Amino acid sequence: MKAIAVKAFKDVPELIEILKPEIKPGHILIKLKTAGLNPMDWRIADGMLDGKMPHIFPLILGADGAGVVEEIGEDVSRFKTGDKVYGQMMHAPVGEGTYAEYIVVPEKVIIAKMPPGLSFEQAAASPVAGMTAFQLVKELGLSKEKTLLIVGATGGVGTFTTIFAALNGIKVLATARGEAAKSSIKKAGASETFDYSTGDLVQQIKTAYPEGVDALIDLASNPEAFDQLSSVVKAGGIALTTIGAADAGKLEAKNIRGGNFEVKGSVALLEGVSAMMEAGNIEIPVQKISLSEAPDAIAKSKTGTALGKTVIVI
């Protein structure tokens, strides 16, 4: 089968031919239709989980996927052949990922049957980004009309977070570089945008909101930049980062709650995200690419300039 993989940590991902995986007890074989591209994927390929989980090489990238169950192993009870399924399919050993034509996964990973109204593209777009955004907005605990600054808003997690926050009546202030990014995130529900390439972002926010904003979600900044950005949050507010950039002591000194955030995925949470998307008639804007185009899309993701959600059609 075809797959996108690396032969060692930090290698450039490439399209390879590899044996189709074989079914095992307690596992299901899925013929993948789509895979969602997340920054987490290339970070894992660069060694983010080295020493924390076992890995195999060639390491096939990808956690999010959607497809059809082709075969079930012994002792499988949740699924049957022919079921359309989707979810966050990462499992040990790391390297049996979704950027491939087939995947074998334990039935106990975070996968579920696809809701009837969800396309394969939308299903693959939603697991990691959707669950992260859902929990981020819940963690904020903001009431309607409160202000939320989202830094790194135009990627997958940022787009989902903007949509979910706007649905909850929160006023979203989003960073966006250029007209295309500005248009994309405003369609997702952002009330106002700030272009960090035109001047100091912190100063832009302080000028527009001299009393500060109620909350910050930062999906992109290093520790120094996150510390500076947290200065625009009101005392008693909350600031969250998804990339481990927070210093608890510095936030406490500013009387700001929050810190480093890590999503805690589950089947129930995945189904909750899908239910919200169906109830709100939400369709996430996706950029569809082929498996052979994935290496270039990964390179673009590393630059932080990718817009919206990228989905690999297999």
N, C-alpha and C positions, 0 to 999 in steps of 0.2 A: 504494500500500500504506500501511498504518498504521505509525507509528513514534513513539518517544519521543525528542525532540531538543531542542537549544538552538540559538538563532539567533546567539548570541555567547557568549563566555566569561562565566561567572557568571550567565547568564540562568536563569530558572526553567524546568526541563524541562516540555515540554508534548506532548500527543498531536497529531500532525500527519498530513496526507496527503502522500505523496511518491511519485515515480515508482518503480516496481519496478526494481531494478538489472539491468543487462544482463550477460550472460556475456562473459568475456574469455579469451584464450588462457592456459593454465596455471592457470585458476581453476575453481571449482565454484559453482553456484547452489544454495543450501540453502533449503528451505522450513522455517523455524524453528517448532518446537513449544513450546520453552521457552527462557528466558534466566535466567541467575543474576545476582542483584543484588549488587554488591560496592562497598564504599566507594571503591575505586579508580575506579569509573565516574564518580561525581560529582566526584571530585577532578580527573579528566581534563577533564570538562566545565567546571570552574572554571579550567582553564589549567595544570594540573600539567606537561604536556608541551609547552607553548608554547615555541617556539624549539628544541626537541629533535627534533620530528617534524613533517612537514607535516600540516595540518588542513584539513577542508572543512566548510562550513556550508550548510544546517542540519547540525549535528553530532549524529548518531544515537549514543546512549549504548550501552554494553554491550560486554563482552569474552567472557563465558561464554555458551555456547549449545548447543542440541541440536536436531536436526531430520533431515530426509530430503533427500538429494541429488536435485534436480529436473532438473539439466542439468549437463553437464561441457563445459569448453572444450577447444580443441585442446591436444595435448601433455599431457593429464592421464592419469596412470597409476595413482595410488594408489586412486582411487575410481571407482565407476560409478553410473549413475542407479538410484535406489531404495535405496542404502546409507543406513542409519541412522548418523549421525555426531554427534560432540560434541567440545567442546574449547574452548581459549582462542583466540578468533577475531580478536583485535585485529591490525591490520596498517596499513601506510601506504597512503593517507592516513588519519589518525585522523578518525573521524566516520562510518565505514561499520560501525556497531555492530550488536549482537544484539537490542536492544530494538525489534524490527521483525518484520514478517511474512516477509521474505526478506533474505538476505545473500549477497553474492558475495565469496568469499575465495580467496587463492592456496592451492593444494593443499599448499604447503610450510609453512603455519602449523601451530600446535600443535593438530591435530585428529586424531581416530582413529575407527575404526568402533566403534560401541557394543557392549559385551559383551552377550550375550543376556539376562543376568539384570538388567540395569540399565534402570530406567524413564527416560523423558525428563526427569522432574522431578529424579531423583537424578543423572542425567548432567549437567544444567545446573548443579547445585549444587556439583559437585566440582572443576572445573578450577583456577581461581585459588586458592580456599580450600584445596582438598585438596593441591595441589602445594606451596603455601606451608607448610602444617602438616607435611607429610611431611618436607620439607627442614629445617624448624625442629627437629623432634624428632631427626632424624639429626645435625644440627649440635651439639646438646647433648651427645651421646655419654654419656648417663646410664645407669647400671646399674639393676637392679631395686631398688625400695624407696627410691631417692633422691627428694628432695622438689623439686617444680617449682611455682613460683608463676606463674600466668598472669593478667595484668592485661588486662581487656577480653575476658574469656573467653567471654562469652555471645553474641558475634556469630558469623559464619560461620567465619572462620579459627580463632577461639578454640574453637569447638565441635569442629571437625576436630582441632585440636591436642590437646584434652582426650582425645578418643577414641583417637588414635594413641599418645599418651603412656601412657594407662591400659593399652592393649593390650601395651605394652612393660614393664608392671609398675612404672611410675613413679607415685609418690604425687602426685596433682595437687591443688594448693591454688588455688582459683579465686575471682576477684572476682565478686560477683553482687549486684545491688541489688534487694531485694524477694523475696517468696516465689516468684513465677512464675519469675524468673531463677534462683533457687537450685534449684528443682525441675528446671528444664530442664538445667542444667549438671551436676547430680548424676546425672541419667539418662545423660548422656554419659560419665560415669566419674570425675567429680571426687570426691575423698575428703572434702574440707572446703571450705567457702566463707567468704568475708569480705565483709561489706557496707560499702563505703566511705562510704555515706551516713550511717552510724551513728557515725562517729568516724574519727580519723586512721588511715589504712590502714597506714602504716609502723609505728605504735605497736601496732596490732592484731597484726601479724605478729611483731614482736619479743617481744610478750608471750606469744604462742602458741609461738614457736620462738626462744627466747633465744640459741641457738647459731647461728641463721641457717638459711637454706634453701640447697639445692645449686645451684639455677638459677632464673632469672627470664626469662620471655618477656613483653614488654610490647607490647601492640597498640594502646595508646591514649594514653599519657602524653606531655606536652611535655618538653623537655629538663630543666627544673628538677625536675619530678616524677619523671622517670626516674632522675635522679641521686640523689634521696632514696630511691627504691625500691631502687636497687642496693645501698644500705647494709644491706639485710636478707640479702644474699647472702654466704655464707661466703667467706673468703679462699681463692683457688684455684678458686672456682666460676665460673659463666658467666652473663652477662646479655645478652639480645638484644632489640632493638627493631625493629619493622617500619616505623616512620615517621620514621627518621633522627634520633632524639632523643639518641643516644649521643655522649659526648665521650670519645675514646680515652684521652686523658691522665688524665681523672678515674677511668676504670675501671682503668687501669694502676696508679694510685696506691693503689687498694684491693686490688690483686692479684686482679682479676677479668678473666676472658677475655670475648670476645664483641664487642659493639658493634652497628653498624647492619647489618641483614640485608636482603638483597634476593633474592627467589626467582629461580632460573634454570630456567625451564620447558623442557620438551622432550616429544616424543611418548612417549619411553620412560618418563619420569617420570609422565606422565598415565596411561599404561597400567599402571604400577606401583601407582598410587593405586587405580585401578579393581580391580586384582587383589586388593589388600589388602581392599577393601570387600567383594568377592565372597567371598573366603576366610573373612573374619571374620563374614560374614552381617550386615554393617553397613548400617543404613539411617539416613541423616542426617535428623533432623527438619526438615521444611521448611514454610514458610508460603507457600501458593500465592495469588497475586494475578493479576488481569487486567492487560492492557496499560494500560488506562485508569486503573488504581489505582497505577501505577508512580510518578507524580510525588509522591504522598503518601508512598509507601514510601521514596523517596529523601530526602524531607524528614525522615522519622523516622530514617533511617540517619545523617543529619548530626548528630542530637542524641546519638548513641551509645547510644540506649535500645532499639534493635531486638534481638530475641531470635532466636538460631539463624540459619537460612539462609532468605532470601526468594527464591522462584522465580516468575518471570512466566510464566504459561501463555498462549500466544499463539493 
